[in-house]
């Protein structure tokens, strides 16, 4: 069939719109673009940015405003979190999306990680800048020290001055370097935030109008919290005058308005945000800004946690060096058991740290705990025998660490108290959980309420003498079932009897009898410990009821927080508890152990103002499964795991950080080494 040429010329073929069309500049409806509203946003964002940064800067710079340190430190961490969240959630994803846009040439699409590459290069560049700056500072400081020594030589006082000069150099240079480090990273941070603020200002200024109001409101909140974060870093520059801080705040407050003004100017001319130049420049600048944020966050956390002595100030470190242990044990069994435990003392190496002896006992209990949970067979007798033997080994190691402490002159060392009492709390939790899970394995219908009751009563019995030690400066163990020696021996006997005759838990009469015995004993022990602790604290405060109540509130708030959370928590996880009792109980036990550890730190540092807020914040992960159970029950299992991970991280990190601080205060290389004075005496003799 022949088609006429003329008719062919008149045919119009409509093809789908290509992607290149969407990459071309298009005219925007001027009615949607409200110029007056954008001009107002310039001044609004400037005021918000200035106020946010000023809130963080002024209370630090103006010393007359006595702001509590907990508020200042919380603000620092909150601001650092805002910066980190902005980098990972807001900036870097946008940079990745921009540098992989469909409007870019094929060369940009072949490699999808350009944003990460530019961010990595920016971090390496910042590290190089800091290295050069620190090297220059170190060289100048050494030169100044040499000049000081030469002047001392001229005055014929070389011996005394040289020692003082070198001492001052070692400490002064360290402080100077810390200040200089923070100054460099703060300037880099302001550069990154300024770059990012200008870019989002340009975005706001060039927006066609359809999303302007929503974008403007979101940007107000974003800039306010980002300003607080930057202000928290500026406030730590330790300038002699407040003027540099004010200038930095003013500079930051101008960045977003300048960006909006640039955006308005661009909009009045032809601007294509999808052009290659716009996409590449925006993507690279966003990548660099995100890298600056991440780098500064890492540096800020390092400074706040490791250099600023957040948990242990100078007074606490002095208390550590002067620490003296005072205790009173009213146990009936301890005098007889010590004769048995002393037989094993010959197995302890003479130069080993008592902390390693305690750690050995903990490792044995941990291995037994893991083993009996891995072994899911019906042979409960073997599992109970294993754990009973592990408890005996631990109790022996717990006694031997005190003997070893006296031998190596570390009996009154603060690290031994951390290990001795801190490990005791861990073993208390593990033993309670192991007992509960064994009973649950034998009796599938065991109520979770009974399980939590066993766990909480052991918590009360342990918490009472621990906090009493903080207030009265004396560790006192009562006689009877609430004494640690009697309690551990009793648990060993229960495990031994169960190993020999495991059917005792399956017989209804025997089980009922044991329940009638165990529950009253646990209840009586917990109540007796609490009343005895209350009495001793009341006597310590010389009968002043108000001071006693205040002291009890401060010390027992973390325990009551765990108890209250447990009673809200257990009904929510009752179904999940039948199959995953271990996970459900760990979510309660770890926050309690965290509070006990913080209580021990308060005791060895003679901290009269127990940090309730800090402890409660560390226990907050337990709230996550509670809220999830009520509002999103389908996510309960995953939130339980997240809660355990968060609690465990806070607990382990706090232990690591405080042990590092304690060892530094006591001039110990590591917690597993003996004290320096013992090594010196050993070499002399």
C-alpha positions as CSV (number, residue, x, y, z in Angstrom):
1,X,0.0,0.0,0.0
2,X,1.4,3.4,-1.0
3,X,1.0,6.3,1.3
4,X,0.9,9.8,-0.3
5,X,3.8,11.9,0.5
6,X,1.7,15.0,1.3
7,X,-0.4,13.1,3.8
8,X,2.7,11.7,5.5
9,X,4.0,15.1,6.1
10,X,0.8,16.2,7.9
11,X,0.9,13.3,10.4
12,X,1.9,14.3,14.0
13,X,3.3,11.4,16.1
14,X,3.0,12.0,19.9
15,X,5.7,10.1,21.9
16,X,5.9,9.8,25.7
17,X,7.7,12.6,27.3
18,X,11.3,11.8,27.8
19,X,13.3,12.2,31.0
20,X,15.3,15.0,29.3
21,X,12.2,17.1,29.2
22,X,11.9,17.0,33.0
23,X,15.5,18.1,33.3
24,X,14.9,21.3,31.4
25,X,14.1,24.7,33.0
26,X,10.3,25.3,33.2
27,X,8.4,28.5,33.8
28,X,6.8,28.7,37.2
29,X,3.4,30.2,37.9
30,X,4.2,33.6,39.5
31,X,0.9,33.4,41.5
32,X,2.3,30.6,43.6
33,X,5.6,32.3,44.3
34,X,4.9,34.7,47.2
35,X,7.9,37.1,47.4
36,X,6.7,38.9,50.5
37,X,6.5,35.6,52.4
38,X,10.0,34.7,51.5
39,X,11.3,38.1,52.6
40,X,9.6,37.6,56.0
41,X,11.2,34.1,56.3
42,X,14.6,35.8,56.0
43,X,14.1,37.7,59.2
44,X,12.2,34.9,61.0
45,X,14.9,32.3,60.4
46,X,17.6,34.8,61.4
47,X,15.9,35.4,64.8
48,X,15.3,31.7,65.4
49,X,18.9,30.8,64.6
50,X,20.3,33.6,66.8
51,X,18.0,32.6,69.8
52,X,18.9,28.9,69.5
53,X,22.6,29.5,69.5
54,X,22.4,32.1,72.3
55,X,20.4,29.8,74.5
56,X,23.4,27.4,74.5
57,X,26.2,30.1,74.6
58,X,25.1,32.7,77.2
59,X,24.6,30.4,80.3
60,X,28.1,29.1,79.9
61,X,29.8,32.3,79.1
62,X,28.0,34.3,81.8
63,X,29.3,32.6,85.0
64,X,26.8,34.4,87.2
65,X,24.1,32.2,85.8
66,X,24.6,29.1,87.9
67,X,23.2,26.4,85.6
68,X,23.3,22.9,87.0
69,X,26.0,20.7,85.3
70,X,23.4,18.0,84.5
71,X,21.5,20.5,82.3
72,X,24.6,21.7,80.6
73,X,25.8,18.2,79.9
74,X,22.4,17.1,78.7
75,X,22.3,20.1,76.4
76,X,25.7,19.1,75.0
77,X,24.7,15.5,74.3
78,X,21.3,16.6,72.9
79,X,23.0,19.1,70.5
80,X,25.5,16.5,69.4
81,X,22.7,14.0,68.8
82,X,21.0,16.7,66.6
83,X,24.1,17.1,64.5
84,X,24.6,13.4,64.1
85,X,20.9,12.8,63.2
86,X,21.1,15.7,60.7
87,X,24.1,14.2,59.0
88,X,22.8,10.6,58.6
89,X,19.1,11.3,58.1
90,X,18.9,14.6,56.4
91,X,22.1,15.6,54.6
92,X,23.8,12.4,53.3
93,X,20.7,10.8,51.9
94,X,19.9,14.0,50.0
95,X,23.5,14.0,48.7
96,X,23.2,10.4,47.5
97,X,19.9,11.1,45.8
98,X,21.3,14.3,44.1
99,X,24.5,12.6,42.8
100,X,22.5,9.8,41.3
101,X,19.8,11.9,39.7
102,X,18.5,10.8,36.3
103,X,19.3,14.2,34.9
104,X,23.1,13.7,35.4
105,X,25.2,12.3,32.6
106,X,25.8,8.5,32.4
107,X,29.3,8.9,34.1
108,X,27.7,9.9,37.4
109,X,25.2,7.0,37.2
110,X,27.8,4.3,36.7
111,X,29.1,4.7,40.3
112,X,26.4,5.1,43.0
113,X,28.6,6.0,46.0
114,X,30.0,9.4,45.0
115,X,28.4,10.9,48.1
116,X,30.2,8.5,50.4
117,X,33.4,9.1,48.5
118,X,33.3,12.9,48.8
119,X,32.4,12.5,52.5
120,X,35.3,10.2,53.1
121,X,37.7,12.6,51.3
122,X,36.3,15.5,53.4
123,X,37.0,13.6,56.6
124,X,40.5,12.8,55.5
125,X,41.1,16.4,54.6
126,X,39.8,17.6,58.1
127,X,42.1,15.0,59.8
128,X,45.0,16.4,57.8
129,X,44.1,20.0,58.7
130,X,44.0,19.0,62.4
131,X,47.2,17.1,62.2
132,X,49.1,20.0,60.7
133,X,47.6,22.5,63.2
134,X,48.5,20.3,66.2
135,X,52.0,19.7,64.9
136,X,52.5,23.4,64.6
137,X,51.1,24.0,68.1
138,X,53.4,21.3,69.5
139,X,56.5,22.8,67.9
140,X,55.7,26.3,69.2
141,X,55.0,25.0,72.7
142,X,58.3,23.1,72.8
143,X,60.2,26.2,71.6
144,X,58.5,28.2,74.4
145,X,59.6,25.6,77.0
146,X,63.2,25.7,75.8
147,X,63.2,29.5,76.2
148,X,61.9,29.1,79.7
149,X,64.6,26.6,80.6
150,X,67.4,28.8,79.2
151,X,66.1,31.7,81.2
152,X,66.2,29.5,84.3
153,X,69.8,28.5,83.5
154,X,70.8,32.1,83.4
155,X,69.4,32.6,86.9
156,X,71.4,29.6,88.2
157,X,68.2,27.8,89.3
158,X,68.3,25.1,86.7
159,X,67.5,22.2,88.9
160,X,64.3,23.3,90.5
161,X,63.0,25.2,87.5
162,X,63.7,22.5,85.0
163,X,61.6,20.0,86.9
164,X,58.8,22.4,87.3
165,X,59.1,23.6,83.8
166,X,58.9,20.1,82.4
167,X,56.0,19.2,84.6
168,X,54.2,22.4,83.5
169,X,55.0,21.7,79.9
170,X,53.6,18.2,80.0
171,X,50.3,19.2,81.6
172,X,50.0,22.7,80.0
173,X,50.7,21.4,76.5
174,X,48.0,18.7,77.0
175,X,45.4,21.3,78.1
176,X,46.5,23.6,75.3
177,X,46.2,20.9,72.7
178,X,42.8,19.9,74.0
179,X,41.6,23.5,73.7
180,X,43.1,23.8,70.3
181,X,41.6,20.5,69.1
182,X,38.1,21.7,70.0
183,X,38.7,25.1,68.5
184,X,39.7,23.6,65.1
185,X,36.8,21.2,65.0
186,X,34.3,23.9,66.1
187,X,35.5,26.2,63.3
188,X,35.1,23.2,60.8
189,X,31.7,22.5,62.2
190,X,30.5,26.1,61.7
191,X,31.8,26.0,58.2
192,X,29.9,22.8,57.5
193,X,26.7,24.1,59.1
194,X,27.0,27.4,57.3
195,X,27.4,25.6,54.0
196,X,24.5,23.4,54.7
197,X,22.4,26.4,55.9
198,X,23.1,28.4,52.8
199,X,22.1,25.4,50.6
200,X,18.8,24.9,52.3
201,X,18.2,28.6,52.2
202,X,18.7,28.5,48.5
203,X,16.2,25.6,48.3
204,X,13.7,27.6,50.2
205,X,14.2,30.7,48.1
206,X,13.8,28.9,44.8
207,X,10.9,26.7,45.8
208,X,8.0,27.2,43.4
209,X,5.5,27.9,46.2
210,X,3.5,24.7,46.4
211,X,5.6,23.3,49.4
212,X,6.9,26.6,50.8
213,X,4.8,26.7,54.0
214,X,5.5,23.1,55.1
215,X,9.2,23.5,54.2
216,X,9.4,26.8,56.1
217,X,7.9,25.4,59.3
218,X,10.2,22.3,59.2
219,X,13.2,24.5,58.6
220,X,12.4,26.7,61.6
221,X,12.6,23.6,64.0
222,X,15.6,22.3,62.1
223,X,17.5,25.6,62.4
224,X,16.6,26.1,66.1
225,X,17.9,22.7,67.2
226,X,20.9,22.9,64.9
227,X,21.7,26.3,66.5
228,X,21.5,24.8,70.0
229,X,24.0,22.1,68.9
230,X,26.4,24.7,67.4
231,X,26.0,27.0,70.4
232,X,26.9,24.1,72.8
233,X,30.2,23.6,70.9
234,X,31.0,27.3,70.7
235,X,30.5,27.7,74.5
236,X,33.4,25.3,75.1
237,X,36.0,27.3,73.3
238,X,37.2,28.9,76.6
239,X,37.8,32.3,75.0
240,X,38.9,35.1,77.4
241,X,36.2,37.4,75.9
242,X,32.6,36.6,75.0
243,X,33.0,38.6,71.8
244,X,34.3,35.7,69.5
245,X,31.3,33.6,70.6
246,X,28.9,36.4,69.8
247,X,30.4,36.9,66.4
248,X,30.2,33.2,65.6
249,X,26.5,33.2,66.7
250,X,25.8,36.2,64.5
251,X,27.6,34.7,61.6
252,X,25.6,31.5,61.9
253,X,22.3,33.4,62.2
254,X,23.0,35.1,58.8
255,X,23.7,31.9,56.8
256,X,20.2,30.7,56.1
257,X,18.8,34.2,55.4
258,X,21.7,34.8,53.0
259,X,20.9,31.5,51.3
260,X,17.2,32.5,51.0
261,X,18.3,35.9,49.5
262,X,20.5,34.0,47.0
263,X,17.6,31.7,46.2
264,X,15.2,34.7,45.6
265,X,17.8,36.3,43.3
266,X,18.3,33.0,41.3
267,X,14.5,32.6,41.0
268,X,14.1,36.0,39.5
269,X,16.5,34.9,36.7
270,X,16.4,31.6,34.8
271,X,17.4,28.8,37.2
272,X,17.2,25.0,36.6
273,X,17.8,23.0,39.8
274,X,18.0,19.9,37.6
275,X,21.0,21.2,35.6
276,X,24.3,19.2,35.8
277,X,26.1,22.1,37.4
278,X,23.4,22.6,40.1
279,X,23.1,18.9,40.9
280,X,26.8,18.2,41.1
281,X,27.7,21.3,43.2
282,X,24.7,20.7,45.6
283,X,25.5,17.0,45.9
284,X,29.2,17.6,46.6
285,X,28.6,20.4,49.1
286,X,26.0,18.3,50.9
287,X,28.4,15.4,51.1
288,X,31.1,17.6,52.6
289,X,28.7,19.1,55.1
290,X,27.5,15.7,56.2
291,X,31.2,14.6,56.7
292,X,31.9,17.7,58.7
293,X,28.9,16.9,61.0
294,X,30.0,13.3,61.5
295,X,33.6,14.3,62.2
296,X,32.6,16.9,64.7
297,X,30.3,14.6,66.5
298,X,33.0,12.0,67.0
299,X,35.4,14.6,68.2
300,X,32.7,16.1,70.5
301,X,31.8,12.8,72.1
302,X,35.5,12.0,72.6
303,X,36.0,15.4,74.4
304,X,32.8,15.2,76.5
305,X,33.3,11.6,77.6
306,X,37.0,11.1,77.9
307,X,38.6,14.6,78.5
308,X,36.0,16.5,80.5
309,X,35.7,14.0,83.4
310,X,31.9,13.9,83.1
311,X,31.4,11.2,85.7
312,X,34.5,11.7,87.9
313,X,35.5,15.2,88.7
314,X,38.6,16.2,90.7
315,X,36.9,15.8,94.1
316,X,35.7,12.3,93.2
317,X,39.2,11.3,92.0
318,X,40.6,12.6,95.3
319,X,38.1,10.5,97.2
320,X,39.2,7.4,95.1
321,X,42.8,7.9,96.2
322,X,41.7,8.2,99.9
323,X,39.2,5.3,99.7
324,X,39.0,3.1,102.8
325,X,36.8,0.1,103.0
326,X,34.7,-0.5,106.2
327,X,32.5,-3.5,106.6
328,X,30.6,-5.6,109.1
329,X,29.6,-9.2,108.4
330,X,27.1,-10.8,110.9
331,X,27.1,-14.1,109.0
332,X,26.9,-17.4,111.1
333,X,28.4,-19.5,108.3
334,X,31.2,-17.2,107.2
335,X,33.7,-18.1,110.0
336,X,33.4,-21.8,109.1
337,X,33.3,-21.3,105.4
338,X,36.4,-19.2,105.4
339,X,38.4,-22.2,106.8
340,X,37.3,-24.2,103.7
341,X,37.9,-21.4,101.3
342,X,41.4,-20.7,102.7
343,X,42.5,-24.2,101.6
344,X,42.2,-23.0,98.0
345,X,44.3,-19.9,98.6
346,X,47.5,-21.8,97.7
347,X,46.2,-22.0,94.1
348,X,46.2,-18.2,93.7
349,X,49.5,-16.8,92.2
350,X,51.2,-14.4,94.5
351,X,51.4,-11.4,92.1
352,X,48.0,-11.7,90.5
353,X,45.5,-8.9,91.0
354,X,42.4,-9.7,93.2
355,X,40.2,-8.3,90.4
356,X,41.3,-11.2,88.2
357,X,40.3,-13.7,90.9
358,X,36.8,-12.1,91.0
359,X,36.7,-12.1,87.2
360,X,37.5,-15.8,87.2
361,X,34.5,-16.6,89.4
362,X,32.2,-14.5,87.2
363,X,33.4,-16.3,84.1
364,X,32.7,-19.7,85.6
365,X,29.1,-18.6,86.5
366,X,28.6,-17.1,83.0
367,X,29.7,-20.3,81.3
368,X,27.4,-22.4,83.5
369,X,24.6,-19.9,82.9
370,X,25.1,-20.2,79.1
371,X,25.4,-24.0,79.3
372,X,22.2,-24.6,81.1
373,X,20.3,-22.4,78.7
374,X,21.8,-24.1,75.7
375,X,21.1,-27.5,77.1
376,X,17.3,-27.6,76.6
377,X,17.0,-31.4,77.3
378,X,14.8,-32.7,80.1
379,X,17.9,-33.6,82.1
380,X,17.4,-30.9,84.7
381,X,19.5,-32.7,87.3
382,X,22.7,-32.2,85.3
383,X,22.0,-28.6,84.6
384,X,21.4,-27.9,88.3
385,X,24.5,-29.8,89.3
386,X,26.6,-27.7,86.9
387,X,25.2,-24.4,88.2
388,X,25.5,-25.4,91.8
389,X,29.2,-26.2,91.4
390,X,29.7,-22.9,89.5
391,X,28.1,-21.0,92.5
392,X,30.5,-22.8,94.9
393,X,33.5,-21.8,92.7
394,X,32.3,-18.3,92.5
395,X,31.8,-18.0,96.3
396,X,35.3,-19.4,96.9
397,X,36.8,-16.9,94.4
398,X,34.8,-14.1,96.1
399,X,36.4,-15.0,99.4
400,X,39.9,-15.4,97.9
401,X,39.9,-12.0,96.2
402,X,39.8,-10.4,99.7
403,X,42.7,-12.6,100.9
404,X,44.7,-11.7,97.7
405,X,43.8,-8.0,98.1
406,X,45.5,-8.0,101.6
407,X,48.5,-9.9,100.2
408,X,49.2,-7.4,97.4
409,X,48.1,-4.3,99.4
410,X,44.9,-3.8,97.3
411,X,42.3,-4.6,99.9
412,X,41.3,-0.9,100.1
413,X,41.8,-0.2,96.5
414,X,38.7,1.2,94.8
415,X,38.9,-1.1,91.8
416,X,38.5,-4.1,94.1
417,X,35.3,-2.7,95.5
418,X,34.0,-2.2,91.9
419,X,34.8,-5.7,91.0
420,X,33.8,-7.4,94.2
421,X,30.4,-5.7,94.6
422,X,29.7,-5.1,90.9
423,X,30.3,-8.8,90.1
424,X,28.1,-9.8,93.1
425,X,25.2,-7.9,91.5
426,X,25.7,-9.7,88.2
427,X,25.8,-13.1,89.8
428,X,22.7,-12.2,91.8
429,X,20.8,-11.5,88.6
430,X,22.2,-14.5,86.8
431,X,21.3,-16.8,89.6
432,X,17.8,-15.5,90.0
433,X,17.2,-15.8,86.2
434,X,18.7,-19.2,86.1
435,X,16.5,-20.4,88.9
436,X,13.4,-18.9,87.3
437,X,14.2,-20.4,83.8
438,X,14.8,-23.8,85.3
439,X,11.5,-23.7,87.1
440,X,9.8,-22.5,83.9
441,X,11.4,-25.3,82.0
442,X,10.1,-27.9,84.5
443,X,6.7,-26.3,84.9
444,X,5.4,-24.6,81.7
445,X,2.5,-23.2,83.7
446,X,4.6,-21.2,86.1
447,X,3.2,-17.7,86.4
448,X,5.5,-14.9,85.1
449,X,4.4,-12.8,88.1
450,X,6.0,-15.4,90.5
451,X,9.1,-15.2,88.3
452,X,9.4,-11.4,88.5
453,X,8.7,-11.6,92.3
454,X,11.7,-13.8,92.8
455,X,13.8,-11.5,90.7
456,X,12.7,-8.3,92.4
457,X,13.0,-9.6,95.9
458,X,16.7,-10.5,95.2
459,X,17.1,-6.9,93.8
460,X,15.7,-5.4,97.0
461,X,17.9,-7.6,99.2
462,X,21.0,-6.5,97.3
463,X,20.2,-2.8,96.8
464,X,19.5,-2.0,100.5
465,X,23.0,-2.7,101.9
466,X,24.6,-1.2,98.8
467,X,22.9,2.2,99.2
468,X,23.3,2.1,103.0
469,X,27.0,1.8,102.3
470,X,26.8,5.1,100.2
471,X,25.2,7.0,103.1
472,X,26.9,5.5,106.2
473,X,30.2,4.7,104.6
474,X,30.0,1.2,106.0
475,X,29.0,-2.1,104.3
476,X,26.9,-4.1,106.7
477,X,25.7,-7.6,106.1
478,X,23.0,-8.9,108.5
479,X,22.7,-12.4,109.8
480,X,20.1,-14.8,108.6
481,X,18.8,-15.6,105.1
482,X,19.5,-12.1,103.8
483,X,23.2,-12.5,104.4
484,X,25.2,-13.1,101.1
485,X,27.0,-16.1,102.6
486,X,23.9,-17.8,103.8
487,X,22.0,-16.9,100.6
488,X,24.6,-18.4,98.3
489,X,25.0,-21.5,100.4
490,X,21.3,-21.9,100.4
491,X,21.1,-21.6,96.6
492,X,23.9,-24.2,96.3
493,X,21.9,-26.6,98.5
494,X,18.7,-26.1,96.4
495,X,20.6,-26.8,93.2
496,X,22.3,-29.9,94.7
497,X,19.0,-31.3,96.0
498,X,17.4,-30.6,92.6
499,X,20.3,-32.4,90.9
500,X,19.8,-35.5,93.1
501,X,16.0,-35.5,93.0
502,X,14.7,-33.3,90.1
503,X,11.2,-34.7,90.5
504,X,10.7,-32.6,93.6
505,X,9.6,-29.8,91.4
506,X,7.1,-31.9,89.5
507,X,5.3,-33.3,92.5
508,X,2.3,-31.1,93.3
509,X,2.7,-31.5,97.1
510,X,6.4,-31.0,97.1
511,X,6.1,-28.0,94.8
512,X,3.4,-26.4,96.9
513,X,5.5,-27.0,100.0
514,X,8.6,-25.4,98.4
515,X,6.5,-22.5,97.2
516,X,5.2,-21.9,100.7
517,X,8.8,-22.0,102.0
518,X,10.6,-20.0,99.3
519,X,8.1,-17.1,98.9
520,X,7.9,-16.3,102.6
521,X,11.7,-16.5,102.9
522,X,12.3,-14.2,100.0
523,X,9.7,-11.7,101.2
524,X,11.0,-11.8,104.7
525,X,14.6,-11.2,103.6
526,X,13.7,-8.3,101.3
527,X,11.6,-6.6,103.9
528,X,14.2,-7.1,106.6
529,X,17.0,-5.7,104.5
530,X,14.9,-2.6,103.6
531,X,13.9,-1.9,107.2
532,X,17.4,-2.4,108.5
533,X,18.8,-0.1,105.8
534,X,16.1,2.5,106.6
535,X,17.0,2.3,110.3
536,X,20.7,2.8,109.7
537,X,20.2,5.7,107.4
538,X,17.8,7.3,109.9
539,X,20.5,6.9,112.6
540,X,23.1,8.4,110.3
541,X,21.0,11.5,109.8
542,X,20.6,11.8,113.6
543,X,16.8,11.2,113.5
544,X,16.0,14.0,111.1
545,X,13.1,12.7,109.2
546,X,13.2,15.1,106.3
547,X,16.9,14.3,105.5
548,X,16.1,10.5,105.8
549,X,13.2,10.7,103.4
550,X,15.3,12.8,100.9
551,X,18.2,10.3,101.2
552,X,15.8,7.3,100.6
553,X,14.2,9.0,97.6
554,X,17.6,9.7,96.1
555,X,18.9,6.2,96.6
556,X,15.9,4.0,96.0
557,X,14.3,5.8,93.0
558,X,16.2,3.6,90.5
559,X,15.0,0.5,92.3
560,X,11.4,1.7,92.5
561,X,11.6,2.6,88.9
562,X,12.5,-0.9,87.9
563,X,9.8,-2.4,90.2
564,X,7.1,-0.1,88.8
565,X,8.2,-0.8,85.2
566,X,8.2,-4.6,85.9
567,X,4.6,-4.6,87.0
568,X,3.5,-2.7,83.9
569,X,5.8,-4.8,81.8
570,X,5.1,-8.4,82.8
571,X,1.3,-8.5,81.9
572,X,2.2,-7.2,78.5
573,X,4.7,-10.0,77.8
574,X,2.9,-12.9,79.5
575,X,2.3,-14.7,76.1
576,X,5.9,-14.1,74.9
577,X,7.3,-15.1,78.3
578,X,6.3,-18.8,77.9
579,X,8.7,-19.2,75.0
580,X,11.3,-16.5,75.7
581,X,11.5,-16.1,79.5
582,X,15.2,-15.4,79.4
583,X,14.9,-12.4,77.1
584,X,11.9,-11.0,79.1
585,X,13.9,-11.2,82.3
586,X,17.1,-9.7,80.9
587,X,15.2,-6.6,79.9
588,X,14.5,-6.0,83.6
589,X,17.8,-7.2,85.1
590,X,20.2,-5.2,83.0
591,X,18.8,-1.7,84.0
592,X,18.8,-2.8,87.6
593,X,22.5,-3.8,87.4
594,X,23.2,-0.5,85.8
595,X,21.7,1.3,88.8
596,X,23.7,-0.8,91.2
597,X,26.9,-0.1,89.4
598,X,26.2,3.7,89.5
599,X,25.5,3.3,93.2
600,X,28.9,1.6,93.7
601,X,30.6,4.4,91.9
602,X,28.8,6.9,94.1
603,X,30.1,5.0,97.2
604,X,33.8,4.8,96.2
605,X,33.8,8.5,95.1
606,X,32.0,9.7,98.2
607,X,29.4,11.3,96.0
608,X,26.9,13.0,98.4
609,X,24.7,14.2,95.5
610,X,23.7,10.8,93.9
611,X,22.9,11.5,90.2
612,X,19.3,10.2,90.1
613,X,18.6,11.7,86.7
614,X,21.7,10.2,85.1
615,X,20.8,6.7,86.5
616,X,17.2,6.9,85.4
617,X,18.2,8.0,81.9
618,X,20.4,4.9,81.8
619,X,17.4,2.7,82.8
620,X,15.1,4.2,80.2
621,X,15.5,1.4,77.6
622,X,13.1,-0.7,79.7
623,X,10.3,1.7,78.8
624,X,10.6,0.8,75.1
625,X,9.0,-2.7,75.3
626,X,6.3,-1.3,77.6
627,X,5.2,1.4,75.2
628,X,5.5,-1.1,72.3
629,X,3.3,-3.6,74.1
630,X,0.5,-1.1,74.5
631,X,0.7,0.6,71.2
632,X,2.5,-1.7,68.7
633,X,2.3,-5.2,70.1
634,X,3.3,-6.9,66.9
635,X,6.8,-5.3,67.3
636,X,7.2,-6.4,70.9
637,X,9.9,-9.0,70.2
638,X,12.1,-6.7,68.2
639,X,11.8,-3.9,70.7
640,X,12.7,-6.3,73.6
641,X,15.9,-7.2,71.8
642,X,16.6,-3.5,71.0
643,X,16.0,-2.6,74.7
644,X,18.4,-5.3,75.9
645,X,21.1,-4.1,73.4
646,X,20.7,-0.5,74.5
647,X,20.7,-1.3,78.2
648,X,23.7,-3.6,77.7
649,X,25.6,-1.0,75.7
650,X,25.0,1.7,78.4
651,X,26.0,-0.7,81.2
652,X,29.2,-1.9,79.5
653,X,30.2,1.5,78.3
654,X,29.7,3.0,81.8
655,X,31.9,0.2,83.3
656,X,34.6,0.8,80.7
657,X,34.6,4.5,81.1
658,X,34.6,4.6,84.9
659,X,37.2,1.9,85.2
660,X,39.5,3.9,82.9
661,X,38.9,7.0,85.0
662,X,39.5,5.1,88.3
663,X,42.7,3.4,87.1
664,X,43.9,6.8,85.9
665,X,43.2,8.4,89.2
666,X,45.0,5.6,91.1
667,X,48.0,5.6,88.7
668,X,47.2,2.0,87.7
669,X,48.0,0.9,84.1
670,X,45.1,-1.5,84.0
671,X,42.5,-2.9,86.5
672,X,44.1,-6.4,86.1
673,X,47.5,-5.3,87.3
674,X,48.6,-5.0,90.9
675,X,49.0,-1.5,92.4
676,X,52.3,0.4,91.8
677,X,53.3,0.7,95.5
678,X,53.1,-3.2,95.9
679,X,55.5,-3.6,92.9
680,X,57.8,-1.0,94.4
681,X,57.9,-2.8,97.8
682,X,58.4,-6.2,96.1
683,X,61.5,-4.9,94.2
684,X,63.0,-3.3,97.4
685,X,62.7,-6.5,99.5
